[in-house]
Amino acid sequence: MSTVTQILNWISTSLLLPVIVLLLAALAAALISLGGFCATYLTLLQEKKKRNALLKKIRSSSDFKEQDIADSGIFADHIKKLFYFGFDELECEKYISEVEQEYERELERNRFLTKTAPMLGLMGTLIPMGPALAGLASGDIANMAYNMQIAFATTVVGCTVAGIALLIHSVKKHWFVEEIADLRYVLDRKLAGR
């Protein structure tokens, strides 16, 4: 039985370095995502006024033309693409579905970090607890303190990564749902005006 527990202990201890490396990589990915998110947020704040003005034009008349869309931006580009397809219902629905899938893929990265970062943080917490307890039993307080530092640091990093990823995922999800709903509204409005 002691051989089995020694093997498990050896496997557990050997996972500490990969867990720490993965946590650091996840932290770097989360910080890069946060920077991109801030840049996108500033762009979308500027475009929100344009999008609302464009939707107001569209609401006022179901017979809007491509020339009415003088704005540039992501939403205006999507509407121009609907004009490119001639507001053919099948083609436009396919295009909107493709945009939705693209947004889902973008959200998946943050969803992945939200789920995996706490697991890595928990592994990084539990793995050094064994040596810390062994250090406590043998009276080696310095070894115990070092292992406890690792345990707490990995927990904090894992929770930080998950928090950043969850924030980005939640806000972007609302943006994307709103944009897809507005595109479907424009398509339905145009089809109803025929």
C-alpha positions in Angstrom: 0.0 0.0 0.0 2.9 2.4 0.8 4.2 1.9 -2.8 0.9 3.0 -4.3 0.7 6.1 -2.1 4.4 6.9 -2.9 3.6 6.7 -6.6 0.5 8.9 -6.2 2.6 11.4 -4.2 5.3 11.4 -6.8 2.7 12.0 -9.6 1.1 14.7 -7.6 4.4 16.5 -6.9 5.6 16.2 -10.5 2.4 18.0 -11.6 3.2 21.2 -9.7 5.6 22.8 -12.2 3.3 22.2 -15.2 0.4 23.6 -13.2 2.3 26.7 -12.3 3.5 27.2 -16.0 -0.1 26.7 -17.2 -1.4 29.2 -14.6 1.2 31.8 -15.7 0.3 31.2 -19.4 -3.4 31.6 -18.5 -2.7 34.8 -16.7 -0.8 36.2 -19.7 -3.7 35.2 -22.0 -6.2 36.8 -19.6 -4.2 40.0 -19.5 -3.9 40.1 -23.3 -7.6 39.5 -23.6 -8.3 42.3 -21.1 -6.2 44.7 -23.1 -8.1 43.8 -26.3 -11.4 44.0 -24.5 -10.6 47.6 -23.3 -9.7 48.6 -26.9 -12.8 47.0 -28.3 -14.9 48.6 -25.5 -13.8 52.1 -26.5 -14.5 51.4 -30.1 -17.9 50.0 -29.4 -18.8 53.0 -27.2 -18.1 55.3 -30.2 -20.0 53.0 -32.6 -23.0 52.6 -30.3 -24.2 56.2 -31.1 -23.8 55.5 -34.8 -25.7 52.2 -34.5 -28.5 53.8 -32.6 -28.8 56.6 -35.2 -28.8 54.0 -38.0 -31.5 51.9 -36.3 -33.6 55.1 -35.8 -33.4 55.7 -39.6 -34.4 52.1 -40.2 -37.3 52.3 -37.8 -38.6 55.4 -39.5 -38.9 53.7 -42.9 -38.9 50.0 -43.9 -37.9 51.2 -47.4 -34.4 52.2 -46.4 -31.7 52.1 -49.1 -28.0 51.3 -49.0 -27.2 55.0 -49.5 -28.9 55.7 -46.2 -26.0 53.8 -44.5 -23.2 56.4 -44.7 -21.7 55.2 -41.4 -18.8 53.0 -41.1 -18.3 50.4 -38.4 -19.0 46.8 -37.6 -22.8 47.1 -37.5 -23.0 49.2 -40.7 -20.7 46.7 -42.5 -23.0 43.9 -41.5 -26.0 45.7 -42.9 -24.1 46.5 -46.1 -23.5 42.8 -46.4 -27.2 42.2 -46.1 -27.7 44.6 -48.9 -25.0 42.7 -50.9 -27.2 39.6 -50.6 -30.2 41.6 -51.8 -32.0 40.8 -48.5 -32.6 37.3 -49.7 -34.0 35.7 -46.6 -32.0 32.4 -46.9 -28.7 34.1 -47.7 -29.1 36.7 -45.0 -30.0 34.2 -42.3 -27.0 32.1 -43.3 -24.8 35.2 -43.0 -26.2 36.2 -39.6 -25.7 32.6 -38.4 -22.0 32.8 -39.6 -21.6 36.0 -37.6 -23.2 34.4 -34.6 -20.8 31.4 -34.9 -17.8 33.7 -35.2 -18.9 35.5 -32.0 -19.4 32.2 -30.2 -15.9 31.1 -31.1 -14.6 34.4 -29.7 -16.6 33.8 -26.5 -15.3 30.2 -26.2 -11.8 31.3 -25.3 -12.9 33.2 -22.3 -15.4 30.5 -21.3 -12.5 28.0 -21.4 -10.4 30.2 -19.1 -13.3 30.7 -16.8 -13.6 27.0 -16.3 -9.9 25.9 -16.3 -8.3 28.6 -14.3 -10.0 27.7 -11.0 -9.1 24.0 -11.5 -5.5 24.9 -12.1 -5.6 27.2 -9.0 -7.0 24.4 -6.9 -4.4 21.9 -8.1 -1.7 24.5 -7.4 -3.2 24.8 -3.9 -3.5 21.1 -3.1 -0.2 19.8 -4.5 2.1 21.8 -2.2 -0.1 21.1 0.9 1.3 17.6 1.1 4.9 18.8 1.5 3.7 21.6 3.8 2.0 19.2 6.1 5.1 16.9 6.0 7.2 20.0 6.9 4.9 20.8 9.8 5.1 17.2 11.1 8.9 17.2 10.9 9.2 20.7 12.4 10.6 22.3 9.3 8.6 25.5 9.4 10.6 27.2 6.6 9.6 24.4 4.2 6.0 24.5 5.3 5.9 28.3 4.9 7.4 28.1 1.4 4.9 25.5 0.3 2.0 27.5 1.8 3.1 30.5 -0.2 2.9 28.5 -3.4 -0.5 27.2 -2.4 -2.0 30.6 -1.8 -0.3 32.3 -4.8 -1.7 29.7 -7.2 -5.2 30.1 -5.7 -5.1 33.9 -6.1 -3.8 33.7 -9.7 -6.4 31.1 -10.7 -9.2 33.2 -9.2 -7.9 36.3 -10.9 -7.7 34.7 -14.3 -11.2 33.3 -13.9 -12.5 36.7 -12.8 -11.0 38.5 -15.8 -12.3 35.9 -18.2 -15.8 35.9 -16.7 -16.0 39.7 -16.9 -14.9 39.7 -20.5 -17.2 36.8 -21.4 -20.3 38.3 -19.7 -19.9 41.8 -21.3 -19.0 40.5 -24.7 -21.9 38.1 -24.7 -24.3 41.0 -24.1 -22.7 43.0 -27.0 -22.9 40.1 -29.4 -26.5 39.1 -28.5 -27.6 42.8 -29.0 -25.8 43.0 -32.3 -27.3 39.7 -33.6 -30.8 40.8 -32.4 -30.4 44.2 -34.2 -29.3 42.4 -37.5 -32.3 40.1 -37.3 -34.5 43.2 -36.7 -33.1 44.9 -39.8 -33.6 41.8 -41.9 -37.2 41.3 -40.7 -38.0 45.0 -41.1 -36.8 45.0 -44.7 -38.6 41.7 -45.5 -41.8 43.1 -44.0 -41.6 46.2 -46.2 -41.5 44.3 -49.4 
